[in-house]
Amino acid sequence: MATMFRSRKGRFTATWETGEVAVVLHLMRLTHDFVAPEREDTGDPFLDLVAGLGGTADPEEPSDPALRRLLPPAHRTDAGQAAEFRRLTEHTLRSRKAANLATAMVALSEALPAEGDHEPDEPVKLALDPDQARAMTMALTDIRLILGERLGMRSEEDSERLHEEFALALQGEGEMDPGAMQQMAYYDFLTWVQESLTGAMLG
């Protein structure tokens, strides 16, 4: 069972089970593929900047509600300004989110045992440096936004209702879709991890 993050000698440490690391890694990979920009970087910052400033059609507002939460319009009342801002910034924003997820995935992968047989409940030590910790908190925010949208968690009232349904279902006193129950379990675990890591960073 995961322990809270602690600040120790400039790093942020915790003990997780390999199964917990595997689940979070899986969610991070899915999110990375979801948000990564469609146009790949050239490796040259100037060329990437120029490529993002014209020559292609303006990107449309995402049709997927979860992606719209991650890439919201800058102007809700002026479609023209919103489209122009999206054209200038969407690729950079997607790249930044993908980079945060990639950094977090590397940090978690490094904590896993070497290739070979290991049990899901085998404990492993996480030790994040400050950059990895910052990337992890931002990556967790994006994953939670997607899970929240998939669950229909768009307000405080939605959150309270879903958590009440989840608690009753766990007690066998109510019904909840098995897929939604799994997503709620992921959401609550990631929320706890994020609060734990943020607290250690601020402590």
N, C-alpha and C positions, 0 to 999 in steps of 0.2 A: 504494500500500500504506500502511495506516494507520501513523502514528508514535505513540510513547508520549506521554501527556500530560505537560506540564511546567508548573510554577508560574512565572508571569511577571507581575509588576506587579499582583498581586491577582487575576489571572485564570488559568484553566487552559487551556492551548492545545495543540493537536495538529493534524496535517495528515492528512486522510482523502481518499479518492477519492469522487466523487459517487455511485458505485455502492454503496459501503459505507454512506454516509449513507442512501441510499434503502432499503437492506435493513433497517437498524436502525429507521428511521422506520416501515417496514411492520410490523415486529414490535411496535413500541410501539403503533401504532394498533390492531392485533389485540388486544393485551393490555389496552389502555384499554377497548375495547368489551366485553371479557370480564369485567373487574372493576368497571366503573362501576355505581353503585347503580341499582336498578330505579326507585326513587322519586327524582325530580329535586328538587334543592334549590330552596327558594322564593326564596332571596336574603336572607332574614331569619334570622340565626343563632338567635334565640329561637324562631321558628316551626318551624325545622328541628329544633331540640332537642325541642320539645314533640311534634312529629309522630313523632319516633323513640321516644317514651316510652310509646306506647300507642295504642289505637284501631285497631290492625291485628293480624292474627294473628302469632304469633311466627314469625320466619323459621326455616325448617328448615335443617339442616346440608346444605350443597351436595352434590348427587349426583355432580358431576364431581370426580374425584380431584385434578385440578390445582387446582381452586378450593378444595377442602378444604385443600390445602397452603398456599394463600394466606390462607385464613380458617379456621384450625384451631380446634377447640373449646377453651374455656378450662378445662373440666373433663372429663377422659376417663372418670371413674368415676361422676360425678353428672350424669345427663342433664338433670335439672331445672335445676340451676345453669348448665349449659352453654347450655341454651335461653334462660334469662333473660339471661345475659351477652351472647349473640348478639343478642337483641332490642335491648339497650341500646347495643351498640357496632358492629354490623356495618355499618350505613349510614355511620357516621363513618369506619370503617376503609376501606371501599370508596371513599368520597369522597377520602380522603387519598391512597390509591394512585392513583386516577384523576388527581388534581391533580399528583402527582409526574410521572406519565407525560406529562400535558399540558405541564408546564413543560419537560421534556426534549425533547418534540417541537418546541416553539417554538424552543428553542435550536439544534436540529439544522436545522430548516427555514430559520432565518435565515442559516445558513452556505451554503446552496445557491445556485448562480448564479441570476440573474434568469431569468425565463421565456425559453425559446429553446433552441436545440440545444446540447447539451453531451455530451461523451463520458463513459461510465461511469468511465473512469480519470482524468478531469480532477481535479487536486488542489484541495481547498478547505480553508480554515482554520477550525478550531473555536476559539472563545474563550468559555469558560464563566465566569460570575461564581460566587461561592461558593454562592449559593442554587441556581443551575442545576446546579452540580456535585453538590450533595447530592441534589437530585431525580434526577439521572441515575443515581447509584449505587444509589438505592433502586428506581428503575424497572428497572434492569438485574437486580437481585436477583429481582424478581417475574417477569421474562421467563425468567430462567434456571430458576427453580423450575418454571414451566410446561413448558419444554422438557425439563427433567430428568424430570418426571412422565410426559410423553408418551413418553419414551425408556425408562421403567422404571428410571431411575437413582435408587434409593432408599437406597443404602448405598455405602460406600467400595468394597466388592467389585464392586457393579454398575458403578461409575464406571471401575474398573480394567479390567473385562471389556469394556465398551463402547469404551473408548479403545484397547484392544488390537485389537478387531475393526475399528475405524475405521482404525487405522494399517495393518493388513494389507490391508484393502480398497483403501486409497489406493495401496499398493504392488503391487496386482494379485495378491496372494497369498491373498486370502480374499474371501468374499462378504458383502455387507451390503445390506439394503433401501435403494434409492436415496433414499427419503424420510427414513429414519433417518440416512443419511449427510449429507444436507443439514441436518437438525436438529443433528447432532453438530458440523458445521462452524459453524453459528450459535452453538451453545453454547460452543464453544472460543473463538470470536472475542469473544463478549460477556464471557466470563470474563477474557480478556486485557485488554479495554478497561476492565473494572471494576477489575482489579488495578492497571492503569496509572493510572487516575484517582484511586483511593484512595491510592496511593503518592504521587502529586503533592500531594494534599490534606494528607497527613500529613508531607510532607517540609519 
